[in-house]
Amino acid sequence: MSFFGFDPTGPPQSRGGQNEEAYDFENTYNGLDEADDALNDETFGGVSGDIGKDFDFGGVSSGAGAGAVPVAAPAAGASKSGISYAQAASSTNDEDFMNDLWGTSNAPRNEEASVPPVVSNPNERKVLSLEEIEAQLTAIDPMQQQQQQQQMQFHPQYGVMPPRFGYMMPPGGMMAPPPPGQFQQFGNMPMQMPPMGLPLQQQQLPIPEQQQQIPPQGQGQPPVSIPTQVIKEQNSSQARMPENDIPSQPPRKVDLSQFPVLGSKDSQHQQHQQQHQQQQQFQEQLNLQSQEPHHHEIPQELQQQQPLDQAPSHQHSHHHHPHHQQQQVQRQHQHQHHSFHQSHEDLTPEQQEKMARRQEKVQRIVRYSGIMNPKDKDFVTRFQLSQIVTEDPYNEDFYAQVFKVIHPKVGNNNSQQQSNNSIAQAYLEQSGHRLGGRNKRADVALQRMQQQVQKAVTVARERSKNTPHVKEGALGRFTSASGKKPRQKLEIISRAAQREKERAEKQTNNEEQTDVESSRLKTYSRKDILNILEDIIGNLMNVEGELRTQSDVDLDKLWESLRVLEQPSSSGDNESEVNPFIQCLSFNKCLKVLPRLFKFLNREQILTIVTLVMSNLENLKVIKDGSYTTYNDKKVPESITKLVDTYSLTFSKVLMNAVQDFRFNEIIGLLVILIEHNNVSFVSTTKIGLNILTTFLSRAELIRGEGGISATDLSEWSSCYDELFTSLESRIAAIFPPNSTDGSGEDPYIWQFLATLSLGGKLSHQRIIVDEVRDEIFGVMNKAKLLDVYRKQQLLANLNLYLVVMGLVADENEIKELS
Amino acid sequence: MSAVQTETKSQLLEPLDLIRFQLDEVVIVKLRGGREMKGRLQGFDSHCNIVLSEAEEYIYSVGDEQPQTKKTEMVFVRGDSVILISPDSQ
């Protein structure tokens, strides 16, 4: 235990006594304004007003004349603990920490400076006293009562906290926020430095630290840094720890200058330098003064201690080794146990167990605390805030504004910034209470945090202006909706269109990939398709011709020419890569031969084709271009309507016949494929789409009506129906094309579809359907009034197709129950 | 429907296959004498005799801004007057 020529065997008391001569706290403290210190409450338990200049950090004597009897504190601490082991542990921890933090370049220095006995004494002292507090809180020991009182003076709020909590915190948490102003104050101080003969206040260093909370005004400091730092600390759940730490670990303060502040970097830098200069100044003076007297040891110590503080500010490297943290924690643990045993031998086993449990709990909690350093936290906070920042809070956060009007309390202390920072304040109003709004301390913390957040918001807003997309992938959820551009409720885009868009994006992003894709998938030109189609027709005519002369015809060739299995595809695939048969279906001549073609196909082949069509529904021209929603004037062009008509004459009939042969589970499977591969609500806006749905649904209903369906099939059906209904729900009214009817008889297909949909659904489904198409129903009835008898009948007949399903019937005047 | 037997099954394309692919599609036919026809191709043969349905005949003459049009339900175009057959690009 010999450090740089120190005599470790000497009684601690004597060392303490030497220290006394180094500083006089009384003098160093002059001129500092205690009243403005906002965090004094936190640090000293809300009695800041009464503290004055004579408070006693050693806690030896109760209040009165602490400065006058400073010797007693170190002496008592040293003699009481008397364990150099504990001292060593705590102070080497410091060293480890500092080494980690600043790299090893200044290691030799640190070694030299390690374990200044003077420092370790107060540390040890602190530990013990806090432990005692706890102990005495539970068991009132008259012997220790007096000390408890003394301690309570300073740490009443921390009574519940494990005393060394702060110490166990990983580096991030340990760096108590040093106010930039702090060293300025130091800079002023040297002139008032005490002559060496005066007793040393051991807490001299901590004292300036308390001053950190003094508002920077009047010290020429940009106001930014202080609140930010402080708040940052408070922001974390460990808000109290830094303060707890402060008195025993003055050196750390300096680190703070490194931290990024939300304000401008330049000012920060300047500040930093300024601060640094002042520090150096201070030190020089310190050295001078300390050399004047003839005690060499002490000044040396101080010097070494100082460099320790300052070195960090030169070397901006963070090295946090979990290993060290752990070591620290372990030692801390031992330490605690040690002091625990010492001071609580007189406790009952129960109490001791309680204490032990609590400590264990704390250890558990603390294990991962401080993994993020303040920089990290700041970063995260900024990102998260950037998501809730808007350019125009009054419009976009309308409800928040209204809330504020109703509850004017919120943020009225900041009326100037209110409009800017309303979100942050509202946000803090909610989250702030978690800090424990019931006591004063949390209020202070809350205020600080609000300031921090306000600044963060300002910065975030500036940034988000420039790069809105940076937000994407940020921590937390990316919200695309805002007051100006809410998430669309009704979005009918064909899946094909969607995928085309995605594909286009992909193409620009990654051309290689599309190269690979296109080489894997065959693309078909229009000529290819026409060729295939002529092939099909030729084969078909050959088969028909051969069939006239012989009964046995080879149909394989025809099936192969269809190329149904040549290339898999599904809705939304690139138009030229879609299965050729599907592409053929866009040609009139193919549709015309369909009925002839299907005659020569067996059941499996038909099922295969229908399956293919279902998964490619949106690739069909009649669906893709057949929806009124894709046209600006909401009207399908004539060329498409002609094709649609051909479809309903050919394809729909073929499909209807084919479906007659399908089994129940096959129909369910086809519907599921349809739902999976297509945007049902888009398909339902096309006539052919609705026809197909109607065909499947009505067939399923017929089979269900016949009975003899297994329970599993039934449950599958109901889930399939639910899925279908969910995808249609709230969009049912969209199946009615606007301006479609010029007064003449409306196509019955929509009412047919509604009828079958209602037929398959439960009462709740029917209710939803009626709700959504109510306007259409009355619209038809109103229209019927204006028409002549024949067309009126036709219109009402169509309407009644649907109403009858629910046991209703309508004439032009009213809807009655079906008699 | 097709007037032409499509017995040629080889994948090798013949010039006339280009016309075959346009069966049942709208084509534009240029004819001698400054005439042009547009219609749905119903059939053809190796002499380029052509049958068009829903046909429109455009007759261009000097001085006319717009060509005269003449609509025909179904028309037979003799092959020796055909200069060019192309799909209608719409």
Chai-1 contact restraints between the chains, C-beta under 6 A:
chainA,res_idxA,chainB,res_idxB,connection_type,confidence,min_distance_angstrom,max_distance_angstrom,comment,restraint_id
A,L530,B,F21,contact,1.0,0.0,6.0,A-B,restraint_1
A,E534,B,R20,contact,1.0,0.0,6.0,A-B,restraint_2
A,E534,B,F21,contact,1.0,0.0,6.0,A-B,restraint_3
A,G538,B,T6,contact,1.0,0.0,6.0,A-B,restraint_4
A,N588,B,D24,contact,1.0,0.0,6.0,A-B,restraint_5
A,K589,B,D24,contact,1.0,0.0,6.0,A-B,restraint_6
